[in-house]
Structure formats: C-alpha cells, structure tokens
C-alpha cells in the first residue's frame, strides 16, 4: 500500500477498511517519515526561536517539546560544531513529541562560524565584501558564483537529511531587495542582480530539501496605508515567513495603528494561502536596548513581560489562522524568555468560531474557550477564558 501525505493541508489518505490500530500506526509513520506538523488550537500555538549553544538539559528539552509546536535552533559564537548538537536535540524532542517540527537557522547573507561541519565544504574565495579594504564590513556570500549557491542549497538539504531537521529558517533572504541593506552597501544595480541570484539559490534549496520539508524566511513585515505590501514575491517561493517586528521596542515612536492592522492582515492573508507564519511579538523591552528592565533580574524581566503580554497576544488571536504561531521573548538567547511560563499559554483555547468582527479599530473574536477583544488605536485588550 502506498501512503500519500499532503503536508501543507495536513491531509492523509488511507484505505477505507483500515482498523483503528493500523490508522494509529500510519499516523505515527507519517509523522516520522515526513515530519508532518500537527497544528493544534488546543492552546495558543507557540513557536520557539532559541540559541542552542552547547545544548540544553533534559528538562529543558521536555519543556520545549511540551510547550512549542514549532521550534528553530540557532547556534552561538565561539562554540563547537552546532550541527550534531541540533541533531541530538531533535532526537530528544521527537522521542517525547514526534509531531513537533524543528528547523535550523540558516543564514543566506553571511557565514555563521558555528556551522563547522557544513562550512568545511564552502567554496574557496566564495565571499564578497562591500568595501574590500574595510575590515569592519562582514563578508557576504558571493551569490553570483553558482558553486556558492549550490553549496548553500546542498547544506540546507544536509540539515534535513543528515541532521534530522524538518527544514530551515532563512535569515537575510530579503537583504538584496530594493532599498534594503545590500542595496545600500553594493548599490541598487548590483543588489538587483544579487536578488535574482538569491531567488535562484532559495529555489534550488527548496528543490534539494524535498517536499516534506519546510523553509521559512525572515522578515515579512506589515506596511503603512498607501504603501504596497512588501516581500510577497519571496513568500510565493517559500513555505512561510516570520513577522519579526510586531510592536517591537526600538527607541523610536510606537508603530502606527494602520501599520499594526496591516501586519495582522499580512499574517492572515499569508496563512490563508497555506503558508506558515511566525508572529514574533515583543514586550516593552528587548535585549538590544539598555533599559531599566534589562538591568533587572531574570525574574524581574519575566514579571514585566507578563504584564505586557495581553495586547500582542490578543492581536495575534484576532487574526491568526491555521499554521500561525505566536512567539514572545525579548531576545534569542535562552535567558530571554524561551523557558518562561505564562498562564495564558496553559489555558485551553479551542478553534475559532469564525473571523473577527470589526468596529473601527476595535475587533472581537470568539474561540471555543476564549473571547478576545482588542483596540489597535488605544492598545486596550481583553481575553476572557471560558
């Protein structure tokens, strides 16, 4: 018998006359062979994005497996090869929760030293520097060279096939688009050429990784009224994206109401197209800003984050569709919130009973076990758990 799995819509086809025991066996094999995501509305669907360093303790892996439906592991500076550490982590997590999906951070713009096993086959002289004599500038992948693009795509496939990852989290994928960093560093004309090469590399990686894998890119952002949505062409060739800046503290003015609304619209529309969307929300502080909160103890930071959670969580729930995941930390290191507990994440949620109802900038939405209200203009929110 041939088992057919369609990952994006989570459809499984079975013989009509299957026994219950056989159905259970097939579902387990499907998760093991294809890494099928078991998205669930049982609780708030959560995503973790965390530097794994030298690895975590058993109880931390158990926390990740129980708390998060989707996980990305990044490396860290000055550490040994991260690939086998990630492989061991995936094994432990999937022993506990086989349906969990784990991605590896894989940067598309500059090398990451902690990928020592993959870097060993990097093409000689495969880097380019915006200003060759400027030692402060980071080396960038020379995407005009086919062997560099193939190395990057082959490495993405190795992360899936050799190290057990369910896919990759691609950082820097949009760095060559107009008015982005490479456009400023290399000039608009050269950046446009590099963007064509970036698309070719991403497509090659998707093909080599295989249909059962997942590739998401960062970032996908909202937009102000009067602007066109950005990065839609990247979304068309990838399986999903992270919206990494919702209400992010950066020392500037707070995000405008129309930007918040259009960010939620981008998430909802992408998910309706079958894409995975990671909604990265922030408390009122982050590790990048030297603030009074960051000078508090870990417990003090957690207390502030608890107070700040309601508004971004309500916004997420107002717009979320299947395959949308909520991420809430104040940085990417493990001490910045990944292993913190929040009562809202422990409560039953249940599926939405429909789309949100709108009244100006105010929105209401019903779930099986929660009623959600948010006003984007006043930043007021309420979640009543049933």
Helices and strands as residue ranges (DSSP letters): E 4-6, E 11-13, H 20-34, E 47-51, H 58-67, E 70-74, H 83-96, E 101-107, H 116-119, E 127-128, E 140-141, H 146-161, E 167-171, H 181-186, H 188-209, E 214-218, H 232-237, E 240-246, H 257-272, E 276-281, G 293-295, H 298-319, E 324-328, G 334-336, H 343-346, E 357-359, E 362-366, E 370-375, E 380-385
